[in-house]
Amino acid sequence: ERMTIDDLKQLNDLKITIAQEMDNLIRHHTKYSISSGSNEKNVTKPFALVMDAWANCISPDAGAKAAAILETWGELYGGDMTHAPTIKEFNVVLDAYAKSASGDYDSYNNDSIDDISFPAELAWDIYSFLSTLNDVSLIPNAISCSHIIHALSHHAFVMRYSSKQFSTKMNADIAAIRAFSVWKRMVDLLQGDSRGEGIDETLIWRAHSDLIGLSSHGMLRRDEVHGNQAKETVLETVGRDTETLFRQVVQGFKVDENASAAVKSYIQQAHLSTMFSLLTEQEERIRNNDETNN
């Protein structure tokens, strides 16, 4: 029996409560770690568990909560080759930020706060920082890219279509362009070195679907996608551009009939976005033709 929307909301509320309780408990563990200087193998396991708890619920501050835990972890064990956080732990934080970005932005719409940082902005800051490091254990991988794309994609849609006004360092166009650049990097990693290994196929197709969704709404400039300056407006080519992107993805990432339901769902979303873009292009051309004739 499928869960209803109310069931899912109650489940998420329960996850948030559990994450908050675990967050409180980690403070005791932190004090213990500082006073004892324990060298036990699993001494950092509690940090990982709390971060996972925040990454598995949808809450506006889930990303920030997970990031705070990771920061404490780094302060305690950052110089320890055995216990220091790696890209795996940073990816949990990026996952939490991606889920935060896909949640309710109303909680950020506070006119009394001038320096609000949205989940996608904070996730981008982490990704950008990690990309500058020379530490192999912290270089962003394909999983990192998928989480960032998901956060940026939702951010772009909110900034483009929300009826409310947000003060942000990253508008819809910037978020979409960044998502496209990260997507290209993800594709290179998946087709290249080992940093593309170990990623769940669901995350790959979620990223593809997110990017095709951006393209279908004309949020990717044609010169960004195809490398040439377009004379036509974005909407006049949005269908063809999105269809080209969709074909590129389908041809480059084959999916067998045993793919998971989640993967098939993302492929279906990408296909629907492509059809939507073709309809949008047709309507735009009809509108422009009518204006010309009049």
C-alpha positions as a Markdown table, in Angstrom:
| # | Residue | x | y | z |
|---|---|---|---|---|
| 1 | Glu | 0.0 | 0.0 | 0.0 |
| 2 | Arg | 1.4 | 3.4 | -1.0 |
| 3 | Met | 2.0 | 6.0 | 1.6 |
| 4 | Thr | -0.2 | 9.1 | 1.4 |
| 5 | Ile | 1.2 | 12.7 | 1.4 |
| 6 | Asp | 0.2 | 13.0 | 5.1 |
| 7 | Asp | 2.0 | 9.7 | 5.8 |
| 8 | Leu | 5.2 | 11.0 | 4.2 |
| 9 | Lys | 5.0 | 14.3 | 6.0 |
| 10 | Gln | 4.6 | 12.5 | 9.4 |
| 11 | Leu | 7.5 | 10.2 | 8.5 |
| 12 | Asn | 9.7 | 13.2 | 7.6 |
| 13 | Asp | 8.7 | 15.0 | 10.8 |
| 14 | Leu | 9.7 | 11.8 | 12.8 |
| 15 | Lys | 13.1 | 11.8 | 11.0 |
| 16 | Ile | 13.7 | 15.4 | 11.9 |
| 17 | Thr | 12.9 | 14.7 | 15.5 |
| 18 | Ile | 15.3 | 11.7 | 15.6 |
| 19 | Ala | 18.0 | 13.8 | 13.9 |
| 20 | Gln | 17.5 | 16.5 | 16.5 |
| 21 | Glu | 17.8 | 14.1 | 19.3 |
| 22 | Met | 20.9 | 12.5 | 17.8 |
| 23 | Asp | 22.3 | 16.0 | 17.4 |
| 24 | Asn | 21.9 | 16.6 | 21.1 |
| 25 | Leu | 23.6 | 13.3 | 22.0 |
| 26 | Ile | 26.6 | 14.0 | 19.8 |
| 27 | Arg | 27.5 | 16.9 | 22.1 |
| 28 | His | 28.2 | 14.5 | 24.9 |
| 29 | His | 30.3 | 12.4 | 22.6 |
| 30 | Thr | 32.2 | 15.5 | 21.5 |
| 31 | Lys | 33.1 | 16.4 | 25.1 |
| 32 | Tyr | 34.1 | 12.8 | 25.7 |
| 33 | Ser | 36.3 | 12.8 | 22.6 |
| 34 | Ile | 38.1 | 16.0 | 23.6 |
| 35 | Ser | 38.7 | 14.9 | 27.2 |
| 36 | Ser | 39.8 | 11.3 | 26.5 |
| 37 | Gly | 41.7 | 11.7 | 23.2 |
| 38 | Ser | 40.4 | 8.2 | 22.3 |
| 39 | Asn | 42.1 | 6.4 | 19.4 |
| 40 | Glu | 39.4 | 3.8 | 19.0 |
| 41 | Lys | 38.7 | 2.7 | 15.4 |
| 42 | Asn | 35.0 | 3.7 | 15.4 |
| 43 | Val | 35.5 | 6.9 | 17.4 |
| 44 | Thr | 34.1 | 9.0 | 14.5 |
| 45 | Lys | 31.1 | 6.7 | 13.8 |
| 46 | Pro | 28.7 | 8.8 | 15.9 |
| 47 | Phe | 29.5 | 11.9 | 13.7 |
| 48 | Ala | 28.7 | 9.9 | 10.6 |
| 49 | Leu | 25.4 | 8.6 | 12.1 |
| 50 | Val | 24.2 | 12.1 | 12.9 |
| 51 | Met | 25.1 | 13.4 | 9.5 |
| 52 | Asp | 23.3 | 10.6 | 7.9 |
| 53 | Ala | 20.3 | 11.3 | 10.0 |
| 54 | Trp | 20.2 | 14.9 | 8.8 |
| 55 | Ala | 20.8 | 13.8 | 5.2 |
| 56 | Asn | 17.8 | 11.5 | 5.3 |
| 57 | Cys | 15.2 | 14.1 | 6.2 |
| 58 | Ile | 13.9 | 17.2 | 4.4 |
| 59 | Ser | 14.4 | 20.3 | 6.6 |
| 60 | Pro | 15.5 | 23.8 | 5.7 |
| 61 | Asp | 18.4 | 23.5 | 8.1 |
| 62 | Ala | 19.4 | 19.9 | 7.5 |
| 63 | Gly | 22.4 | 20.9 | 5.4 |
| 64 | Ala | 23.6 | 23.4 | 7.9 |
| 65 | Lys | 23.2 | 20.9 | 10.8 |
| 66 | Ala | 25.1 | 18.2 | 8.9 |
| 67 | Ala | 27.8 | 20.8 | 8.0 |
| 68 | Ala | 28.2 | 21.8 | 11.7 |
| 69 | Ile | 28.7 | 18.2 | 12.7 |
| 70 | Leu | 31.3 | 17.7 | 9.9 |
| 71 | Glu | 33.1 | 20.9 | 11.1 |
| 72 | Thr | 33.3 | 19.6 | 14.6 |
| 73 | Trp | 34.6 | 16.3 | 13.2 |
| 74 | Gly | 37.3 | 18.1 | 11.3 |
| 75 | Glu | 38.3 | 20.2 | 14.3 |
| 76 | Leu | 38.8 | 17.0 | 16.4 |
| 77 | Tyr | 40.3 | 14.7 | 13.9 |
| 78 | Gly | 41.3 | 16.8 | 10.8 |
| 79 | Gly | 45.0 | 16.1 | 11.3 |
| 80 | Asp | 44.5 | 12.4 | 11.9 |
| 81 | Met | 45.0 | 10.4 | 8.7 |
| 82 | Thr | 42.9 | 7.5 | 10.1 |
| 83 | His | 39.9 | 9.5 | 11.4 |
| 84 | Ala | 39.9 | 12.7 | 9.2 |
| 85 | Pro | 36.8 | 13.3 | 7.1 |
| 86 | Thr | 37.0 | 12.3 | 3.4 |
| 87 | Ile | 35.0 | 13.2 | 0.3 |
| 88 | Lys | 32.5 | 10.5 | 1.4 |
| 89 | Glu | 31.6 | 12.6 | 4.5 |
| 90 | Phe | 31.5 | 15.8 | 2.5 |
| 91 | Asn | 29.1 | 14.1 | 0.1 |
| 92 | Val | 26.7 | 13.4 | 3.0 |
| 93 | Val | 26.7 | 17.1 | 3.8 |
| 94 | Leu | 26.1 | 18.0 | 0.1 |
| 95 | Asp | 23.3 | 15.4 | 0.0 |
| 96 | Ala | 21.7 | 17.1 | 3.1 |
| 97 | Tyr | 22.0 | 20.5 | 1.4 |
| 98 | Ala | 20.4 | 19.1 | -1.8 |
| 99 | Lys | 17.5 | 17.9 | 0.2 |
| 100 | Ser | 17.3 | 21.2 | 2.0 |
| 101 | Ala | 17.2 | 23.0 | -1.3 |
| 102 | Ser | 14.3 | 20.8 | -2.5 |
| 103 | Gly | 12.3 | 21.7 | 0.6 |
| 104 | Asp | 10.2 | 24.8 | 1.5 |
| 105 | Tyr | 11.9 | 28.1 | 0.7 |
| 106 | Asp | 9.3 | 30.1 | 2.6 |
| 107 | Ser | 11.3 | 29.7 | 5.8 |
| 108 | Tyr | 14.0 | 31.8 | 4.2 |
| 109 | Asn | 11.7 | 34.6 | 3.1 |
| 110 | Asn | 12.5 | 36.8 | 6.1 |
| 111 | Asp | 12.8 | 40.5 | 5.1 |
| 112 | Ser | 14.6 | 41.3 | 8.4 |
| 113 | Ile | 17.6 | 39.2 | 7.4 |
| 114 | Asp | 19.8 | 40.7 | 4.8 |
| 115 | Asp | 22.5 | 38.0 | 4.6 |
| 116 | Ile | 20.4 | 34.9 | 4.1 |
| 117 | Ser | 22.4 | 32.0 | 2.6 |
| 118 | Phe | 20.3 | 29.4 | 0.8 |
| 119 | Pro | 21.2 | 25.7 | 0.9 |
| 120 | Ala | 22.3 | 25.7 | -2.8 |
| 121 | Glu | 24.6 | 28.6 | -2.1 |
| 122 | Leu | 26.2 | 27.0 | 0.8 |
| 123 | Ala | 26.5 | 23.7 | -1.0 |
| 124 | Trp | 28.2 | 25.5 | -3.9 |
| 125 | Asp | 30.7 | 27.2 | -1.5 |
| 126 | Ile | 31.7 | 23.7 | -0.2 |
| 127 | Tyr | 32.0 | 22.2 | -3.7 |
| 128 | Ser | 34.1 | 25.2 | -4.9 |
| 129 | Phe | 36.4 | 25.0 | -1.9 |
| 130 | Leu | 36.9 | 21.2 | -2.3 |
| 131 | Ser | 37.6 | 21.7 | -6.0 |
| 132 | Thr | 40.7 | 23.9 | -5.1 |
| 133 | Leu | 42.3 | 21.4 | -2.8 |
| 134 | Asn | 45.2 | 19.1 | -3.8 |
| 135 | Asp | 44.2 | 16.4 | -1.3 |
| 136 | Val | 43.1 | 13.4 | -3.3 |
| 137 | Ser | 40.8 | 12.2 | -0.5 |
| 138 | Leu | 38.8 | 15.4 | -0.8 |
| 139 | Ile | 38.5 | 16.0 | -4.5 |
| 140 | Pro | 34.8 | 16.1 | -5.6 |
| 141 | Asn | 33.6 | 13.0 | -7.4 |
| 142 | Ala | 30.6 | 12.1 | -9.5 |
| 143 | Ile | 28.4 | 11.7 | -6.3 |
| 144 | Ser | 29.4 | 15.2 | -5.2 |
| 145 | Cys | 28.4 | 16.5 | -8.7 |
| 146 | Ser | 25.0 | 14.9 | -8.6 |
| 147 | His | 24.1 | 16.4 | -5.2 |
| 148 | Ile | 25.3 | 19.9 | -6.3 |
| 149 | Ile | 23.3 | 19.7 | -9.6 |
| 150 | His | 20.2 | 18.7 | -7.6 |
| 151 | Ala | 20.6 | 21.6 | -5.2 |
| 152 | Leu | 21.3 | 24.1 | -8.0 |
| 153 | Ser | 18.5 | 22.9 | -10.2 |
| 154 | His | 15.8 | 23.4 | -7.5 |
| 155 | His | 17.3 | 26.7 | -6.5 |
| 156 | Ala | 17.1 | 27.9 | -10.1 |
| 157 | Phe | 13.4 | 27.0 | -10.4 |
| 158 | Val | 12.5 | 28.7 | -7.2 |
| 159 | Met | 14.4 | 31.9 | -8.1 |
| 160 | Arg | 12.8 | 31.9 | -11.6 |
| 161 | Tyr | 9.2 | 31.1 | -10.7 |
| 162 | Ser | 8.5 | 31.9 | -7.1 |
| 163 | Ser | 6.0 | 34.7 | -6.6 |
| 164 | Lys | 8.0 | 35.9 | -3.6 |
| 165 | Gln | 11.2 | 38.0 | -3.9 |
| 166 | Phe | 14.4 | 36.6 | -2.5 |
| 167 | Ser | 17.6 | 38.4 | -1.8 |
| 168 | Thr | 20.3 | 36.0 | -3.1 |
| 169 | Lys | 23.9 | 35.9 | -4.4 |
| 170 | Met | 22.8 | 33.3 | -7.0 |
| 171 | Asn | 19.9 | 34.0 | -9.3 |
| 172 | Ala | 18.3 | 31.5 | -11.6 |
| 173 | Asp | 20.6 | 32.0 | -14.5 |
| 174 | Ile | 23.8 | 31.7 | -12.4 |
| 175 | Ala | 22.5 | 28.5 | -10.7 |
| 176 | Ala | 21.6 | 27.0 | -14.1 |
| 177 | Ile | 25.0 | 27.8 | -15.7 |
| 178 | Arg | 26.7 | 26.3 | -12.6 |
| 179 | Ala | 24.6 | 23.2 | -12.8 |
| 180 | Phe | 25.5 | 22.7 | -16.4 |
| 181 | Ser | 29.3 | 23.1 | -15.7 |
| 182 | Val | 29.1 | 20.6 | -12.9 |
| 183 | Trp | 27.1 | 18.2 | -15.1 |
| 184 | Lys | 29.8 | 18.3 | -17.7 |
| 185 | Arg | 32.4 | 17.5 | -15.0 |
| 186 | Met | 30.2 | 14.6 | -13.8 |
| 187 | Val | 30.0 | 13.2 | -17.3 |
| 188 | Asp | 33.8 | 13.5 | -17.7 |
| 189 | Leu | 34.3 | 11.7 | -14.4 |
| 190 | Leu | 31.9 | 8.9 | -15.3 |
| 191 | Gln | 33.6 | 8.4 | -18.6 |
| 192 | Gly | 37.1 | 8.8 | -17.3 |
| 193 | Asp | 39.0 | 8.1 | -14.1 |
| 194 | Ser | 38.1 | 6.3 | -10.9 |
| 195 | Arg | 36.3 | 9.2 | -9.3 |
| 196 | Gly | 33.2 | 8.2 | -11.3 |
| 197 | Glu | 33.2 | 4.7 | -9.8 |
| 198 | Gly | 30.8 | 3.6 | -7.1 |
| 199 | Ile | 28.0 | 6.0 | -7.9 |
| 200 | Asp | 24.4 | 4.8 | -7.7 |
| 201 | Glu | 22.9 | 4.9 | -11.2 |
| 202 | Thr | 19.9 | 6.6 | -9.6 |
| 203 | Leu | 22.1 | 9.7 | -8.8 |
| 204 | Ile | 23.4 | 9.8 | -12.4 |
| 205 | Trp | 19.9 | 9.9 | -13.9 |
| 206 | Arg | 18.6 | 12.3 | -11.3 |
| 207 | Ala | 21.4 | 14.7 | -12.4 |
| 208 | His | 20.5 | 14.1 | -16.1 |
| 209 | Ser | 16.8 | 14.7 | -15.4 |
| 210 | Asp | 17.6 | 17.9 | -13.4 |
| 211 | Leu | 19.7 | 19.4 | -16.2 |
| 212 | Ile | 17.2 | 18.5 | -18.9 |
| 213 | Gly | 14.5 | 20.1 | -16.8 |
| 214 | Leu | 16.5 | 23.3 | -16.7 |
| 215 | Ser | 17.0 | 23.2 | -20.4 |
| 216 | Ser | 13.3 | 22.6 | -21.0 |
| 217 | His | 12.5 | 25.9 | -19.3 |
| 218 | Gly | 15.0 | 27.8 | -21.3 |
| 219 | Met | 17.4 | 28.3 | -18.4 |
| 220 | Leu | 20.5 | 27.1 | -20.4 |
| 221 | Arg | 21.8 | 29.4 | -23.1 |
| 222 | Arg | 22.3 | 27.8 | -26.5 |
| 223 | Asp | 25.9 | 28.9 | -26.7 |
| 224 | Glu | 26.5 | 27.2 | -23.3 |
| 225 | Val | 25.1 | 23.9 | -24.5 |
| 226 | His | 26.3 | 23.9 | -28.1 |
| 227 | Gly | 29.4 | 26.2 | -27.9 |
| 228 | Asn | 28.1 | 28.7 | -30.5 |
| 229 | Gln | 26.4 | 32.0 | -30.2 |
| 230 | Ala | 22.7 | 31.7 | -31.2 |
| 231 | Lys | 20.9 | 34.3 | -33.2 |
| 232 | Glu | 17.5 | 33.0 | -32.2 |
| 233 | Thr | 16.0 | 33.6 | -28.7 |
| 234 | Val | 16.3 | 30.8 | -26.2 |
| 235 | Leu | 12.6 | 29.8 | -26.4 |
| 236 | Glu | 12.7 | 29.6 | -30.2 |
| 237 | Thr | 15.2 | 26.8 | -30.0 |
| 238 | Val | 14.4 | 25.4 | -26.5 |
| 239 | Gly | 12.8 | 22.2 | -27.9 |
| 240 | Arg | 15.6 | 21.3 | -30.3 |
| 241 | Asp | 18.2 | 22.2 | -27.7 |
| 242 | Thr | 16.6 | 20.0 | -25.0 |
| 243 | Glu | 15.9 | 17.2 | -27.4 |
| 244 | Thr | 19.6 | 17.2 | -28.5 |
| 245 | Leu | 20.6 | 17.1 | -24.8 |
| 246 | Phe | 18.2 | 14.3 | -24.1 |
| 247 | Arg | 19.5 | 12.2 | -27.1 |
| 248 | Gln | 23.1 | 12.9 | -25.9 |
| 249 | Val | 22.3 | 11.5 | -22.5 |
| 250 | Val | 20.4 | 8.5 | -23.7 |
| 251 | Gln | 23.1 | 7.5 | -26.2 |
| 252 | Gly | 25.9 | 8.1 | -23.7 |
| 253 | Phe | 24.3 | 6.3 | -20.7 |
| 254 | Lys | 22.6 | 3.1 | -21.7 |
| 255 | Val | 20.0 | 1.7 | -19.3 |
| 256 | Asp | 18.9 | -2.0 | -19.4 |
| 257 | Glu | 15.5 | -3.3 | -18.7 |
| 258 | Asn | 16.4 | -4.3 | -15.2 |
| 259 | Ala | 17.0 | -0.7 | -14.1 |
| 260 | Ser | 15.4 | 0.3 | -10.8 |
| 261 | Ala | 12.0 | 2.0 | -10.6 |
| 262 | Ala | 13.8 | 5.2 | -9.5 |
| 263 | Val | 16.0 | 5.3 | -12.6 |
| 264 | Lys | 13.0 | 4.7 | -14.9 |
| 265 | Ser | 11.2 | 7.5 | -13.1 |
| 266 | Tyr | 14.0 | 10.0 | -13.8 |
| 267 | Ile | 14.2 | 8.9 | -17.4 |
| 268 | Gln | 10.4 | 9.5 | -17.7 |
| 269 | Gln | 10.8 | 12.9 | -16.1 |
| 270 | Ala | 13.5 | 13.8 | -18.6 |
| 271 | His | 11.4 | 12.6 | -21.5 |
| 272 | Leu | 8.4 | 14.6 | -20.3 |
| 273 | Ser | 10.6 | 17.7 | -19.9 |
| 274 | Thr | 11.8 | 17.2 | -23.5 |
| 275 | Met | 8.2 | 17.0 | -24.8 |
| 276 | Phe | 7.3 | 20.1 | -22.8 |
| 277 | Ser | 10.2 | 22.0 | -24.4 |
| 278 | Leu | 9.1 | 21.1 | -27.9 |
| 279 | Leu | 5.6 | 22.4 | -27.1 |
| 280 | Thr | 7.1 | 25.6 | -25.7 |
| 281 | Glu | 9.2 | 26.1 | -28.8 |
| 282 | Gln | 6.2 | 25.6 | -31.1 |
| 283 | Glu | 4.1 | 28.1 | -29.1 |
| 284 | Glu | 6.9 | 30.6 | -29.2 |
| 285 | Arg | 7.4 | 30.4 | -32.9 |
| 286 | Ile | 3.6 | 30.7 | -33.5 |
| 287 | Arg | 3.5 | 33.8 | -31.2 |
| 288 | Asn | 6.5 | 35.4 | -33.0 |
| 289 | Asn | 5.0 | 34.6 | -36.4 |
| 290 | Asp | 1.7 | 36.3 | -35.4 |
| 291 | Glu | 3.5 | 39.4 | -34.1 |
| 292 | Thr | 5.4 | 39.6 | -37.4 |
| 293 | Asn | 2.3 | 39.3 | -39.5 |
| 294 | Asn | 0.5 | 41.9 | -37.4 |
